[in-house]
């Protein structure tokens, strides 16, 4: 059949318009033009204005805390003079965190935000950690009484603290004052921070972090349990208001937009991308690494205190123009080895990094100067987290 040049161009133009139109519709459906918008993100902007009482504002601050896989493993009970924080075991992240190490650290982060917010509201908080020996899910009780209003720089940083997974600036070293200032934020004798600053120290840490990432995705159940918290569809993000999204993966704008439009990647593809990001972006670009350690890795109070310290560090870093990101995979493999009763390859490796048998590493991380700003992660609204 002979087709005229005019007919061919007309047909090609119609096809191009249809394809382009489909891409635009898909882009709208996937929130390409509405990143950080909608009810899943409102809490970041309205955590003070939408709360009806000072106690609600304290809880809203807790909702914005750092936590594992953005699982938001918390429930709150508000009474006039007491706020109780509970672990929501239904939001445990499976074999990624079989002994609730990361969950408990995340709950400690929420505690710290709440204490800062209470003082800013003119309330004097009195904290009890693990107050009920008969209920391990009741992790904190904060009694509130009238006090002087205290608005700190850490409190003001609460809505600006985000985990930055992108590349850090390899041309900027951290000044010594950063390590000193971060160390000064720790007031716990049972929590210690180990730094890995030199090229040789960073190489040793990076080797363990990369090998742990590869081991994690090779573990079928850990891979499955991690993927459960992946949120690709815009509608699901707005409905569930939790989990890991493309927005927080450290991608540039063009790649991010393209990734949102294409169909959801498979678990295997996500695992491959995860290992690639760790090995080619996150580890090589870090200015320094750290491992937060405790005397007793199984002690819930020490884990909660670690979370409080991490939250303080991350809040301090935000206005200093510093980026921070947990690199928990090595400790996730330590926990998995213990759960399976297998040879402690990473248990030995993490202990060797610390070079001190009196301490147990429970939270590794990286720090540096960012090369691009972070985007918002979803957060559940107040009505979804109240008992």
Secondary structure, DSSP 8 states (H G I E B T S, - for coil): ----HHHHHHHHHHHHHHHHHHHHHHHHHTTTT-TT-STTTHHHHHTTTS-SSHHHHHHHHHHTS--GGG---EEEEEETTEEEEEE-GGG--GGGGTTSHHHHHHHHHHHHHHHHHHHHTTEEEEEEES--TT-TTEEEEEEEEE------HHHHTGGG-----S-B-TT----HHHHHHHHTT---TTEEEEEE-SHHHHHHHHHHHHHHHHHHHHSHHHHHHHHTTB--SHHHHHHH--SB-GGGS---HHHHHHHHHS----HHHHHHHHHHHIIIIIHHH-SEEEEEEES-TT-HHHHHHHHHHHHHHHHHHHHTTEEEEE-THHHHHHHHHHHHT---HHHHHHHHHHT-TT-EEEEEEEEEEBSS---------GGGTB-
